[in-house]
């Protein structure tokens, strides 16, 4: 299977999704 | 003016712009340009004259960014890196930046030295190193999105998390 990071657009999408996931994790930890 | 935090924040942002700017350059410009240049036999100039210079500024900008960031954290350094609730946002940003710095020096630079022919390597080793450098560079490109988000959030927690 092709590594999704070989694609520039996939990498940007992964970065944005990771940002959203971490945002909700941190928000939950802060109890915000 | 409180000189130390003011100066370290200024240097942190300036060096960070250079580091992330070059990361964007590698991923959005140089990698596709090299692919096109290899197809018409003109990649030699980029590999010999552009890439090594860009990599020098890239890896040292990463070091300066991290050191200035550590100086900026000052007495909050441990609280940030141990992800204390009071420093959670900046701590996540600091850890992401630290992983990116480690990727630059421990994975990307050694692979690029082989890929660019700066150290002896067989053709197979060179091809493997080129792929490894690409993938780790892409990992850093993905990490830069949350890293910058949490760096900004660390300085403006109320805006990002309402507290």
N, CA and C atoms of all chains as a GROMACS GRO file, in nm:
protein
  585
    1UNK      N    1   0.084  -0.120   0.000
    1UNK     CA    2   0.000   0.000   0.000
    1UNK      C    3   0.088   0.125   0.000
    2UNK      N    4   0.047   0.222  -0.076
    2UNK     CA    5   0.123   0.346  -0.087
    2UNK      C    6   0.115   0.424   0.044
    3UNK      N    7   0.227   0.478   0.088
    3UNK     CA    8   0.228   0.560   0.210
    3UNK      C    9   0.151   0.690   0.185
    4UNK      N   10   0.049   0.721   0.266
    4UNK     CA   11  -0.029   0.844   0.240
    4UNK      C   12   0.055   0.972   0.247
    5UNK      N   13   0.169   0.964   0.317
    5UNK     CA   14   0.254   1.083   0.327
    5UNK      C   15   0.331   1.111   0.197
    6UNK      N   16   0.325   1.020   0.101
    6UNK     CA   17   0.388   1.048  -0.029
    6UNK      C   18   0.312   1.159  -0.102
    7UNK      N   19   0.185   1.175  -0.067
    7UNK     CA   20   0.105   1.278  -0.132
    7UNK      C   21   0.105   1.406  -0.048
    8UNK      N   22   0.135   1.518  -0.113
    8UNK     CA   23   0.139   1.646  -0.042
    8UNK      C   24   0.002   1.684   0.013
    9UNK      N   25  -0.102   1.666  -0.068
    9UNK     CA   26  -0.236   1.704  -0.021
    9UNK      C   27  -0.282   1.614   0.094
   10UNK      N   28  -0.249   1.484   0.087
   10UNK     CA   29  -0.284   1.394   0.198
   10UNK      C   30  -0.213   1.438   0.326
   11UNK      N   31  -0.087   1.480   0.313
   11UNK     CA   32  -0.010   1.523   0.430
   11UNK      C   33  -0.076   1.645   0.495
   12UNK      N   34  -0.121   1.740   0.414
   12UNK     CA   35  -0.188   1.860   0.468
   12UNK      C   36  -0.317   1.819   0.539
   13UNK      N   37  -0.391   1.727   0.479
   13UNK     CA   38  -0.518   1.681   0.541
   13UNK      C   39  -0.487   1.612   0.675
   14UNK      N   40  -0.384   1.526   0.677
   14UNK     CA   41  -0.346   1.458   0.801
   14UNK      C   42  -0.310   1.562   0.909
   15UNK      N   43  -0.236   1.665   0.869
   15UNK     CA   44  -0.199   1.771   0.964
   15UNK      C   45  -0.320   1.843   1.020
   16UNK      N   46  -0.416   1.871   0.936
   16UNK     CA   47  -0.537   1.941   0.981
   16UNK      C   48  -0.621   1.853   1.073
   17UNK      N   49  -0.633   1.724   1.036
   17UNK     CA   50  -0.709   1.630   1.120
   17UNK      C   51  -0.641   1.614   1.256
   18UNK      N   52  -0.508   1.602   1.253
   18UNK     CA   53  -0.432   1.589   1.378
   18UNK      C   54  -0.452   1.711   1.468
   19UNK      N   55  -0.456   1.828   1.406
   19UNK     CA   56  -0.479   1.951   1.482
   19UNK      C   57  -0.616   1.945   1.551
   20UNK      N   58  -0.717   1.904   1.476
   20UNK     CA   59  -0.853   1.897   1.532
   20UNK      C   60  -0.859   1.795   1.646
   21UNK      N   61  -0.797   1.678   1.625
   21UNK     CA   62  -0.799   1.573   1.729
   21UNK      C   63  -0.731   1.624   1.856
   22UNK      N   64  -0.612   1.681   1.841
   22UNK     CA   65  -0.539   1.730   1.958
   22UNK      C   66  -0.614   1.845   2.026
   23UNK      N   67  -0.680   1.928   1.947
   23UNK     CA   68  -0.758   2.038   2.005
   23UNK      C   69  -0.865   1.983   2.100
   24UNK      N   70  -0.938   1.880   2.053
   24UNK     CA   71  -1.046   1.826   2.138
   24UNK      C   72  -0.990   1.750   2.258
   25UNK      N   73  -0.875   1.686   2.239
   25UNK     CA   74  -0.812   1.616   2.353
   25UNK      C   75  -0.772   1.719   2.461
   26UNK      N   76  -0.705   1.824   2.417
   26UNK     CA   77  -0.659   1.926   2.513
   26UNK      C   78  -0.778   1.998   2.575
   27UNK      N   79  -0.879   2.027   2.495
   27UNK     CA   80  -0.998   2.093   2.548
   27UNK      C   81  -1.064   2.007   2.655
   28UNK      N   82  -1.068   1.876   2.628
   28UNK     CA   83  -1.125   1.785   2.728
   28UNK      C   84  -1.042   1.782   2.855
   29UNK      N   85  -0.909   1.780   2.840
   29UNK     CA   86  -0.822   1.777   2.957
   29UNK      C   87  -0.833   1.905   3.039
   30UNK      N   88  -0.858   2.016   2.970
   30UNK     CA   89  -0.872   2.145   3.040
   30UNK      C   90  -1.012   2.160   3.100
   31UNK      N   91  -1.102   2.074   3.058
   31UNK     CA   92  -1.240   2.086   3.107
   31UNK      C   93  -1.307   2.212   3.055
   32UNK      N   94  -1.260   2.256   2.937
   32UNK     CA   95  -1.314   2.381   2.880
   32UNK      C   96  -1.446   2.356   2.810
   33UNK      N   97   1.083   4.761   2.953
   33UNK     CA   98   1.066   4.632   2.882
   33UNK      C   99   1.145   4.523   2.956
   34UNK      N  100   1.082   4.405   2.964
   34UNK     CA  101   1.150   4.289   3.021
   34UNK      C  102   1.229   4.224   2.907
   35UNK      N  103   1.359   4.246   2.904
   35UNK     CA  104   1.440   4.215   2.786
   35UNK      C  105   1.446   4.067   2.749
   36UNK      N  106   1.462   3.982   2.847
   36UNK     CA  107   1.484   3.839   2.816
   36UNK      C  108   1.363   3.776   2.745
   37UNK      N  109   1.241   3.784   2.802
   37UNK     CA  110   1.127   3.727   2.728
   37UNK      C  111   1.099   3.799   2.597
   38UNK      N  112   1.120   3.930   2.594
   38UNK     CA  113   1.094   4.005   2.470
   38UNK      C  114   1.190   3.962   2.360
   39UNK      N  115   1.319   3.953   2.396
   39UNK     CA  116   1.421   3.914   2.298
   39UNK      C  117   1.403   3.768   2.254
   40UNK      N  118   1.379   3.679   2.350
   40UNK     CA  119   1.367   3.537   2.315
   40UNK      C  120   1.241   3.513   2.230
   41UNK      N  121   1.131   3.585   2.257
   41UNK     CA  122   1.011   3.569   2.175
   41UNK      C  123   1.037   3.615   2.032
   42UNK      N  124   1.107   3.728   2.019
   42UNK     CA  125   1.139   3.785   1.887
   42UNK      C  126   1.226   3.686   1.807
   43UNK      N  127   1.332   3.637   1.871
   43UNK     CA  128   1.423   3.543   1.803
   43UNK      C  129   1.348   3.412   1.771
   44UNK      N  130   1.265   3.366   1.866
   44UNK     CA  131   1.188   3.242   1.846
   44UNK      C  132   1.100   3.253   1.722
   45UNK      N  133   1.031   3.366   1.708
   45UNK     CA  134   0.940   3.384   1.593
   45UNK      C  135   1.021   3.398   1.463
   46UNK      N  136   1.129   3.477   1.466
   46UNK     CA  137   1.210   3.495   1.344
   46UNK      C  138   1.271   3.363   1.297
   47UNK      N  139   1.334   3.291   1.390
   47UNK     CA  140   1.397   3.162   1.353
   47UNK      C  141   1.289   3.061   1.313
   48UNK      N  142   1.175   3.066   1.380
   48UNK     CA  143   1.065   2.974   1.347
   48UNK      C  144   1.012   2.998   1.206
   49UNK      N  145   1.006   3.125   1.168
   49UNK     CA  146   0.962   3.157   1.031
   49UNK      C  147   1.061   3.095   0.930
   50UNK      N  148   1.190   3.109   0.960
   50UNK     CA  149   1.289   3.052   0.868
   50UNK      C  150   1.279   2.899   0.863
   51UNK      N  151   1.264   2.836   0.979
   51UNK     CA  152   1.256   2.689   0.986
   51UNK      C  153   1.132   2.638   0.911
   52UNK      N  154   1.016   2.690   0.950
   52UNK     CA  155   0.892   2.642   0.888
   52UNK      C  156   0.885   2.688   0.742
   53UNK      N  157   0.936   2.807   0.714
   53UNK     CA  158   0.939   2.855   0.575
   53UNK      C  159   1.018   2.761   0.486
   54UNK      N  160   1.135   2.716   0.536
   54UNK     CA  161   1.215   2.622   0.457
   54UNK      C  162   1.150   2.484   0.449
   55UNK      N  163   1.081   2.445   0.557
   55UNK     CA  164   1.006   2.317   0.552
   55UNK      C  165   0.899   2.324   0.443
   56UNK      N  166   0.828   2.437   0.436
   56UNK     CA  167   0.729   2.457   0.330
   56UNK      C  168   0.797   2.458   0.194
   57UNK      N  169   0.914   2.527   0.185
   57UNK     CA  170   0.988   2.532   0.058
   57UNK      C  171   1.024   2.390   0.011
   58UNK      N  172   1.077   2.309   0.103
   58UNK     CA  173   1.117   2.172   0.063
   58UNK      C  174   0.997   2.093   0.010
   59UNK      N  175   0.884   2.103   0.086
   59UNK     CA  176   0.769   2.019   0.051
   59UNK      C  177   0.686   2.073  -0.065
   60UNK      N  178   0.667   2.205  -0.069
   60UNK     CA  179   0.579   2.261  -0.172
   60UNK      C  180   0.655   2.298  -0.300
   61UNK      N  181   0.788   2.323  -0.289
   61UNK     CA  182   0.863   2.373  -0.406
   61UNK      C  183   0.972   2.276  -0.451
   62UNK      N  184   1.068   2.250  -0.360
   62UNK     CA  185   1.188   2.178  -0.406
   62UNK      C  186   1.161   2.033  -0.447
   63UNK      N  187   1.081   1.960  -0.367
   63UNK     CA  188   1.057   1.819  -0.400
   63UNK      C  189   0.990   1.803  -0.537
   64UNK      N  190   0.879   1.877  -0.564
   64UNK     CA  191   0.822   1.865  -0.699
   64UNK      C  192   0.915   1.920  -0.807
   65UNK      N  193   0.994   2.025  -0.774
   65UNK     CA  194   1.087   2.080  -0.874
   65UNK      C  195   1.195   1.978  -0.909
   66UNK      N  196   1.247   1.909  -0.807
   66UNK     CA  197   1.351   1.809  -0.833
   66UNK      C  198   1.298   1.695  -0.920
   67UNK      N  199   1.172   1.656  -0.894
   67UNK     CA  200   1.111   1.550  -0.974
   67UNK      C  201   1.104   1.591  -1.121
   68UNK      N  202   1.061   1.716  -1.144
   68UNK     CA  203   1.053   1.766  -1.282
   68UNK      C  204   1.192   1.781  -1.342
   69UNK      N  205   1.288   1.829  -1.260
   69UNK     CA  206   1.424   1.851  -1.311
   69UNK      C  207   1.494   1.720  -1.344
   70UNK      N  208   1.464   1.615  -1.263
   70UNK     CA  209   1.524   1.484  -1.293
   70UNK      C  210   1.474   1.431  -1.427
   71UNK      N  211   1.350   1.465  -1.459
   71UNK     CA  212   1.292   1.417  -1.585
   71UNK      C  213   1.361   1.480  -1.706
   72UNK      N  214   1.408   1.606  -1.692
   72UNK     CA  215   1.477   1.667  -1.807
   72UNK      C  216   1.627   1.684  -1.785
   73UNK      N  217   1.679   1.614  -1.682
   73UNK     CA  218   1.824   1.610  -1.663
   73UNK      C  219   1.886   1.738  -1.609
   74UNK      N  220   1.809   1.820  -1.539
   74UNK     CA  221   1.864   1.947  -1.488
   74UNK      C  222   1.865   1.953  -1.334
   75UNK      N  223   1.856   1.836  -1.270
   75UNK     CA  224   1.846   1.834  -1.123
   75UNK      C  225   1.980   1.862  -1.054
   76UNK      N  226   2.089   1.846  -1.128
   76UNK     CA  227   2.222   1.858  -1.067
   76UNK      C  228   2.245   1.990  -0.996
   77UNK      N  229   2.202   2.099  -1.057
   77UNK     CA  230   2.224   2.231  -0.998
   77UNK      C  231   2.151   2.249  -0.866
   78UNK      N  232   2.028   2.200  -0.863
   78UNK     CA  233   1.949   2.211  -0.738
   78UNK      C  234   2.015   2.128  -0.628
   79UNK      N  235   2.051   2.004  -0.663
   79UNK     CA  236   2.109   1.913  -0.564
   79UNK      C  237   2.244   1.964  -0.514
   80UNK      N  238   2.321   2.028  -0.603
   80UNK     CA  239   2.456   2.071  -0.566
   80UNK      C  240   2.458   2.210  -0.499
   81UNK      N  241   2.381   2.303  -0.552
   81UNK     CA  242   2.394   2.442  -0.506
   81UNK      C  243   2.281   2.491  -0.416
   82UNK      N  244   2.160   2.440  -0.435
   82UNK     CA  245   2.045   2.492  -0.360
   82UNK      C  246   2.018   2.409  -0.234
   83UNK      N  247   2.000   2.279  -0.252
   83UNK     CA  248   1.956   2.194  -0.140
   83UNK      C  249   2.052   2.198  -0.020
   84UNK      N  250   2.186   2.188  -0.041
   84UNK     CA  251   2.273   2.191   0.078
   84UNK      C  252   2.264   2.323   0.155
   85UNK      N  253   2.252   2.434   0.083
   85UNK     CA  254   2.240   2.564   0.151
   85UNK      C  255   2.107   2.572   0.227
   86UNK      N  256   2.000   2.532   0.160
   86UNK     CA  257   1.869   2.536   0.225
   86UNK      C  258   1.869   2.447   0.348
   87UNK      N  259   1.933   2.330   0.339
   87UNK     CA  260   1.938   2.238   0.454
   87UNK      C  261   2.020   2.294   0.569
   88UNK      N  262   2.126   2.368   0.538
   88UNK     CA  263   2.208   2.429   0.645
   88UNK      C  264   2.122   2.528   0.725
   89UNK      N  265   2.056   2.619   0.656
   89UNK     CA  266   1.972   2.717   0.725
   89UNK      C  267   1.855   2.649   0.796
   90UNK      N  268   1.800   2.545   0.734
   90UNK     CA  269   1.687   2.470   0.789
   90UNK      C  270   1.723   2.408   0.924
   91UNK      N  271   1.835   2.335   0.928
   91UNK     CA  272   1.863   2.262   1.053
   91UNK      C  273   1.913   2.354   1.164
   92UNK      N  274   1.986   2.464   1.126
   92UNK     CA  275   2.030   2.556   1.232
   92UNK      C  276   1.919   2.649   1.276
   93UNK      N  277   1.827   2.683   1.188
   93UNK     CA  278   1.708   2.760   1.229
   93UNK      C  279   1.626   2.679   1.328
   94UNK      N  280   1.622   2.546   1.307
   94UNK     CA  281   1.548   2.460   1.400
   94UNK      C  282   1.609   2.467   1.540
   95UNK      N  283   1.742   2.463   1.546
   95UNK     CA  284   1.811   2.469   1.676
   95UNK      C  285   1.786   2.604   1.744
   96UNK      N  286   1.801   2.713   1.668
   96UNK     CA  287   1.782   2.847   1.726
   96UNK      C  288   1.637   2.864   1.773
   97UNK      N  289   1.542   2.813   1.693
   97UNK     CA  290   1.401   2.822   1.732
   97UNK      C  291   1.377   2.752   1.866
   98UNK      N  292   1.431   2.630   1.878
   98UNK     CA  293   1.410   2.552   2.001
   98UNK      C  294   1.476   2.621   2.121
   99UNK      N  295   1.600   2.666   2.103
   99UNK     CA  296   1.671   2.730   2.216
   99UNK      C  297   1.601   2.859   2.259
  100UNK      N  298   1.558   2.939   2.161
  100UNK     CA  299   1.488   3.064   2.196
  100UNK      C  300   1.354   3.032   2.262
  101UNK      N  301   1.289   2.924   2.218
  101UNK     CA  302   1.164   2.882   2.280
  101UNK      C  303   1.186   2.838   2.424
  102UNK      N  304   1.295   2.764   2.446
  102UNK     CA  305   1.328   2.720   2.582
  102UNK      C  306   1.356   2.841   2.671
  103UNK      N  307   1.429   2.938   2.617
  103UNK     CA  308   1.458   3.060   2.694
  103UNK      C  309   1.330   3.136   2.723
  104UNK      N  310   1.240   3.137   2.628
  104UNK     CA  311   1.112   3.206   2.646
  104UNK      C  312   1.029   3.138   2.754
  105UNK      N  313   1.030   3.006   2.757
  105UNK     CA  314   0.957   2.934   2.862
  105UNK      C  315   1.018   2.964   3.000
  106UNK      N  316   1.152   2.974   3.004
  106UNK     CA  317   1.220   3.010   3.129
  106UNK      C  318   1.180   2.918   3.243
  107UNK      N  319   1.130   2.978   3.351
  107UNK     CA  320   1.095   2.898   3.469
  107UNK      C  321   0.973   2.807   3.444
  108UNK      N  322   0.902   2.830   3.335
  108UNK     CA  323   0.785   2.746   3.301
  108UNK      C  324   0.823   2.624   3.216
  109UNK      N  325   0.952   2.607   3.189
  109UNK     CA  326   1.000   2.499   3.101
  109UNK      C  327   0.951   2.362   3.149
  110UNK      N  328   0.973   2.332   3.276
  110UNK     CA  329   0.937   2.199   3.330
  110UNK      C  330   0.785   2.181   3.329
  111UNK      N  331   0.712   2.285   3.369
  111UNK     CA  332   0.566   2.278   3.371
  111UNK      C  333   0.510   2.250   3.231
  112UNK      N  334   0.574   2.311   3.130
  112UNK     CA  335   0.528   2.290   2.992
  112UNK      C  336   0.557   2.147   2.946
  113UNK      N  337   0.681   2.102   2.968
  113UNK     CA  338   0.719   1.969   2.917
  113UNK      C  339   0.661   1.855   2.999
  114UNK      N  340   0.614   1.881   3.120
  114UNK     CA  341   0.545   1.777   3.196
  114UNK      C  342   0.393   1.791   3.180
  115UNK      N  343   0.353   1.878   3.087
  115UNK     CA  344   0.213   1.895   3.047
  115UNK      C  345   0.120   1.924   3.166
  116UNK      N  346   0.167   2.015   3.253
  116UNK     CA  347   0.082   2.058   3.363
  116UNK      C  348  -0.040   2.131   3.305
  117UNK      N  349  -0.153   2.120   3.372
  117UNK     CA  350  -0.277   2.176   3.320
  117UNK      C  351  -0.263   2.326   3.289
  118UNK      N  352  -0.187   2.395   3.374
  118UNK     CA  353  -0.168   2.540   3.356
  118UNK      C  354  -0.086   2.573   3.231
  119UNK      N  355  -0.012   2.474   3.179
  119UNK     CA  356   0.075   2.498   3.064
  119UNK      C  357   0.051   2.395   2.954
  120UNK      N  358  -0.072   2.342   2.948
  120UNK     CA  359  -0.100   2.230   2.859
  120UNK      C  360  -0.085   2.267   2.711
  121UNK      N  361  -0.144   2.379   2.671
  121UNK     CA  362  -0.140   2.415   2.528
  121UNK      C  363   0.004   2.439   2.482
  122UNK      N  364   0.078   2.520   2.556
  122UNK     CA  365   0.216   2.547   2.513
  122UNK      C  366   0.301   2.421   2.527
  123UNK      N  367   0.267   2.335   2.623
  123UNK     CA  368   0.341   2.210   2.641
  123UNK      C  369   0.325   2.117   2.521
  124UNK      N  370   0.203   2.106   2.470
  124UNK     CA  371   0.179   2.023   2.350
  124UNK      C  372   0.257   2.082   2.232
  125UNK      N  373   0.252   2.215   2.217
  125UNK     CA  374   0.327   2.280   2.110
  125UNK      C  375   0.476   2.257   2.124
  126UNK      N  376   0.526   2.267   2.247
  126UNK     CA  377   0.670   2.248   2.272
  126UNK      C  378   0.713   2.105   2.241
  127UNK      N  379   0.630   2.007   2.279
  127UNK     CA  380   0.664   1.868   2.249
  127UNK      C  381   0.663   1.842   2.098
  128UNK      N  382   0.563   1.896   2.028
  128UNK     CA  383   0.558   1.878   1.883
  128UNK      C  384   0.682   1.939   1.818
  129UNK      N  385   0.720   2.059   1.863
  129UNK     CA  386   0.840   2.124   1.810
  129UNK      C  387   0.965   2.044   1.839
  130UNK      N  388   0.970   1.983   1.957
  130UNK     CA  389   1.087   1.903   1.995
  130UNK      C  390   1.098   1.777   1.910
  131UNK      N  391   0.984   1.713   1.884
  131UNK     CA  392   0.985   1.594   1.796
  131UNK      C  393   1.031   1.635   1.656
  132UNK      N  394   0.984   1.751   1.610
  132UNK     CA  395   1.024   1.799   1.477
  132UNK      C  396   1.175   1.827   1.472
  133UNK      N  397   1.228   1.888   1.579
  133UNK     CA  398   1.373   1.914   1.584
  133UNK      C  399   1.452   1.783   1.579
  134UNK      N  400   1.406   1.684   1.657
  134UNK     CA  401   1.473   1.554   1.656
  134UNK      C  402   1.466   1.491   1.517
  135UNK      N  403   1.351   1.502   1.452
  135UNK     CA  404   1.339   1.448   1.315
  135UNK      C  405   1.438   1.513   1.220
  136UNK      N  406   1.456   1.646   1.234
  136UNK     CA  407   1.549   1.718   1.146
  136UNK      C  408   1.690   1.664   1.162
  137UNK      N  409   1.737   1.655   1.287
  137UNK     CA  410   1.879   1.623   1.310
  137UNK      C  411   1.909   1.473   1.308
  138UNK      N  412   1.812   1.392   1.353
  138UNK     CA  413   1.842   1.248   1.367
  138UNK      C  414   1.798   1.167   1.245
  139UNK      N  415   1.702   1.219   1.168
  139UNK     CA  416   1.651   1.141   1.055
  139UNK      C  417   1.667   1.212   0.920
  140UNK      N  418   1.620   1.337   0.910
  140UNK     CA  419   1.622   1.405   0.779
  140UNK      C  420   1.766   1.435   0.735
  141UNK      N  421   1.844   1.498   0.821
  141UNK     CA  422   1.980   1.540   0.781
  141UNK      C  423   2.069   1.421   0.746
  142UNK      N  424   2.074   1.315   0.828
  142UNK     CA  425   2.156   1.199   0.788
  142UNK      C  426   2.109   1.138   0.655
  143UNK      N  427   1.978   1.134   0.632
  143UNK     CA  428   1.927   1.078   0.505
  143UNK      C  429   1.962   1.170   0.389
  144UNK      N  430   1.948   1.302   0.410
  144UNK     CA  431   1.978   1.397   0.302
  144UNK      C  432   2.126   1.395   0.265
  145UNK      N  433   2.213   1.374   0.363
  145UNK     CA  434   2.356   1.367   0.333
  145UNK      C  435   2.384   1.254   0.233
  146UNK      N  436   2.316   1.141   0.252
  146UNK     CA  437   2.333   1.030   0.158
  146UNK      C  438   2.264   1.061   0.025
  147UNK      N  439   2.140   1.113   0.034
  147UNK     CA  440   2.062   1.138  -0.088
  147UNK      C  441   2.131   1.237  -0.180
  148UNK      N  442   2.196   1.339  -0.121
  148UNK     CA  443   2.259   1.444  -0.202
  148UNK      C  444   2.403   1.410  -0.239
  149UNK      N  445   2.452   1.294  -0.192
  149UNK     CA  446   2.588   1.254  -0.226
  149UNK      C  447   2.694   1.328  -0.146
  150UNK      N  448   2.657   1.381  -0.027
  150UNK     CA  449   2.754   1.451   0.057
  150UNK      C  450   2.839   1.352   0.136
  151UNK      N  451   2.789   1.228   0.149
  151UNK     CA  452   2.868   1.118   0.209
  151UNK      C  453   2.857   1.000   0.113
  152UNK      N  454   2.958   0.911   0.116
  152UNK     CA  455   2.955   0.797   0.023
  152UNK      C  456   2.835   0.706   0.049
  153UNK      N  457   2.769   0.662  -0.058
  153UNK     CA  458   2.655   0.569  -0.046
  153UNK      C  459   2.633   0.503  -0.182
  154UNK      N  460   2.586   0.379  -0.178
  154UNK     CA  461   2.553   0.310  -0.303
  154UNK      C  462   2.426   0.371  -0.362
  155UNK      N  463   2.396   0.336  -0.486
  155UNK     CA  464   2.274   0.388  -0.548
  155UNK      C  465   2.150   0.344  -0.471
  156UNK      N  466   2.152   0.217  -0.424
  156UNK     CA  467   2.036   0.165  -0.349
  156UNK      C  468   2.021   0.240  -0.216
  157UNK      N  469   2.135   0.262  -0.147
  157UNK     CA  470   2.130   0.336  -0.020
  157UNK      C  471   2.080   0.479  -0.043
  158UNK      N  472   2.125   0.538  -0.152
  158UNK     CA  473   2.086   0.675  -0.185
  158UNK      C  474   1.935   0.684  -0.212
  159UNK      N  475   1.884   0.587  -0.285
  159UNK     CA  476   1.739   0.586  -0.315
  159UNK      C  477   1.658   0.568  -0.186
  160UNK      N  478   1.705   0.478  -0.099
  160UNK     CA  479   1.637   0.456   0.028
  160UNK      C  480   1.640   0.580   0.115
  161UNK      N  481   1.755   0.646   0.118
  161UNK     CA  482   1.771   0.768   0.198
  161UNK      C  483   1.682   0.880   0.146
  162UNK      N  484   1.671   0.887   0.012
  162UNK     CA  485   1.586   0.991  -0.048
  162UNK      C  486   1.440   0.971  -0.006
  163UNK      N  487   1.394   0.846  -0.007
  163UNK     CA  488   1.256   0.818   0.033
  163UNK      C  489   1.236   0.845   0.182
  164UNK      N  490   1.334   0.804   0.264
  164UNK     CA  491   1.325   0.826   0.409
  164UNK      C  492   1.320   0.976   0.440
  165UNK      N  493   1.404   1.054   0.374
  165UNK     CA  494   1.404   1.200   0.395
  165UNK      C  495   1.270   1.260   0.356
  166UNK      N  496   1.212   1.212   0.246
  166UNK     CA  497   1.082   1.263   0.202
  166UNK      C  498   0.974   1.234   0.306
  167UNK      N  499   0.968   1.110   0.353
  167UNK     CA  500   0.861   1.071   0.445
  167UNK      C  501   0.874   1.144   0.579
  168UNK      N  502   0.996   1.156   0.630
  168UNK     CA  503   1.013   1.224   0.760
  168UNK      C  504   0.986   1.373   0.744
  169UNK      N  505   1.024   1.429   0.630
  169UNK     CA  506   0.992   1.570   0.602
  169UNK      C  507   0.840   1.589   0.597
  170UNK      N  508   0.769   1.490   0.541
  170UNK     CA  509   0.622   1.496   0.536
  170UNK      C  510   0.563   1.482   0.676
  171UNK      N  511   0.625   1.400   0.760
  171UNK     CA  512   0.579   1.389   0.900
  171UNK      C  513   0.589   1.527   0.965
  172UNK      N  514   0.702   1.594   0.945
  172UNK     CA  515   0.718   1.728   1.004
  172UNK      C  516   0.618   1.827   0.945
  173UNK      N  517   0.590   1.814   0.816
  173UNK     CA  518   0.491   1.903   0.755
  173UNK      C  519   0.353   1.882   0.820
  174UNK      N  520   0.318   1.756   0.847
  174UNK     CA  521   0.189   1.728   0.913
  174UNK      C  522   0.190   1.783   1.056
  175UNK      N  523   0.304   1.769   1.124
  175UNK     CA  524   0.312   1.813   1.264
  175UNK      C  525   0.312   1.965   1.278
  176UNK      N  526   0.353   2.035   1.171
  176UNK     CA  527   0.363   2.180   1.183
  176UNK      C  528   0.225   2.244   1.204
  177UNK      N  529   0.119   2.180   1.153
  177UNK     CA  530  -0.015   2.239   1.169
  177UNK      C  531  -0.056   2.242   1.316
  178UNK      N  532  -0.055   2.128   1.388
  178UNK     CA  533  -0.088   2.138   1.531
  178UNK      C  534   0.019   2.214   1.610
  179UNK      N  535   0.146   2.205   1.570
  179UNK     CA  536   0.251   2.274   1.646
  179UNK      C  537   0.226   2.424   1.649
  180UNK      N  538   0.202   2.484   1.532
  180UNK     CA  539   0.178   2.628   1.527
  180UNK      C  540   0.048   2.664   1.599
  181UNK      N  541  -0.054   2.578   1.584
  181UNK     CA  542  -0.182   2.601   1.652
  181UNK      C  543  -0.160   2.610   1.803
  182UNK      N  544  -0.087   2.513   1.859
  182UNK     CA  545  -0.070   2.510   2.005
  182UNK      C  546   0.030   2.614   2.053
  183UNK      N  547   0.126   2.654   1.970
  183UNK     CA  548   0.214   2.765   2.006
  183UNK      C  549   0.131   2.893   2.021
  184UNK      N  550   0.044   2.916   1.923
  184UNK     CA  551  -0.043   3.034   1.929
  184UNK      C  552  -0.140   3.023   2.047
  185UNK      N  553  -0.194   2.902   2.067
  185UNK     CA  554  -0.289   2.882   2.176
  185UNK      C  555  -0.222   2.903   2.312
  186UNK      N  556  -0.094   2.866   2.320
  186UNK     CA  557  -0.022   2.882   2.446
  186UNK      C  558  -0.013   3.028   2.489
  187UNK      N  559  -0.004   3.115   2.389
  187UNK     CA  560   0.008   3.258   2.418
  187UNK      C  561  -0.129   3.325   2.431
  188UNK      N  562  -0.233   3.257   2.383
  188UNK     CA  563  -0.368   3.317   2.384
  188UNK      C  564  -0.471   3.210   2.422
  189UNK      N  565  -0.451   3.149   2.538
  189UNK     CA  566  -0.536   3.036   2.578
  189UNK      C  567  -0.684   3.073   2.584
  190UNK      N  568  -0.714   3.194   2.630
  190UNK     CA  569  -0.854   3.234   2.643
  190UNK      C  570  -0.924   3.236   2.507
  191UNK      N  571  -0.851   3.278   2.404
  191UNK     CA  572  -0.909   3.284   2.269
  191UNK      C  573  -0.938   3.143   2.217
  192UNK      N  574  -0.844   3.051   2.243
  192UNK     CA  575  -0.854   2.917   2.185
  192UNK      C  576  -0.938   2.820   2.270
  193UNK      N  577  -0.930   2.835   2.404
  193UNK     CA  578  -0.997   2.738   2.490
  193UNK      C  579  -1.094   2.804   2.588
  194UNK      N  580  -1.111   2.934   2.577
  194UNK     CA  581  -1.209   3.004   2.659
  194UNK      C  582  -1.177   3.006   2.807
  195UNK      N  583  -1.047   2.995   2.842
  195UNK     CA  584  -1.008   3.002   2.983
  195UNK      C  585  -0.866   3.055   2.996
   0.00000   0.00000   0.00000
